[in-house]
């Protein structure tokens, strides 16, 4: 029961956020000012991908210094990486694909996990593992909104976080789907702005995304 409550809490938080910035950090020194900029802009969540050596330290810094931000670990491919992410303070584990070993590790530890799914078979595998939310990835490539509509029939209780190809011009199309909790997006934190420490511009992009979210959901 505790695990079920934890998952529901995660889904509630992500629904309120609506748009989760997906970020590759090259230095942990940027983590805190970035998290603060996102929170000020109205997007108090982030997926820090394990695509660089700075991921764990970035998650740790955010968890300790900006606790109001729901920090998730992305591109988590193994239980070992999941352990490292959780030890650093990640509040949820996200992956590009469905690795059953990693999912089972998270379920056993009662850590919210959102594996990537691109097919109905993968969705059914996630359901058999007790999950009620997955990441549709890469969303635009595998059918986008059309795929979500198709999934809604046979998998009425499954929720999705589409990521991959979601941008300002199609964000509303995704967020208005009843089976979408939130969308992942890379456009909110462009690499060049992060490297240049232009956090005011990142804050502005976050605010624009938050406004699009609010307009889409009324």
RAPE-V493905 format. One record per backbone hydrogen bond with DSSP energy under -1.0 kcal/mol. CO is the residue of the C=O (numbers start at 1). NH is the residue of the N-H. If there is no record, write none. Layout:
CO/NH
CO/NH
This chain:
1/5
2/6
3/7
4/8
5/9
6/10
7/11
8/12
9/13
10/14
11/15
12/16
13/17
14/18
17/19
18/183
20/185
21/47
23/49
27/30
28/31
30/34
31/35
32/36
33/37
34/38
35/39
36/40
37/41
38/43
39/42
43/45
44/70
46/72
47/23
48/74
49/51
52/55
54/58
55/59
56/60
57/61
58/62
59/63
60/64
61/65
62/66
66/69
69/71
70/46
71/91
72/48
73/94
74/50
78/82
79/83
80/84
81/85
82/86
83/87
84/88
85/90
92/73
93/114
94/76
97/116
99/103
100/104
101/105
102/106
103/107
104/108
105/109
106/111
112/93
114/95
115/135
117/137
119/123
120/124
121/125
122/126
123/127
124/128
125/129
126/131
127/130
132/159
134/161
135/117
136/163
138/142
139/144
143/146
144/148
145/149
146/150
147/151
148/152
151/155
155/158
159/134
160/181
162/184
163/139
164/140
167/170
167/171
170/174
171/175
172/176
174/177
177/180
179/160
183/20
185/22
190/194
191/195
192/196
193/198
194/197
197/199
198/202
199/203
200/204
201/205
202/206
203/207
204/208
205/209
206/210
207/211
208/212
209/213
210/214
211/215
212/216
213/217
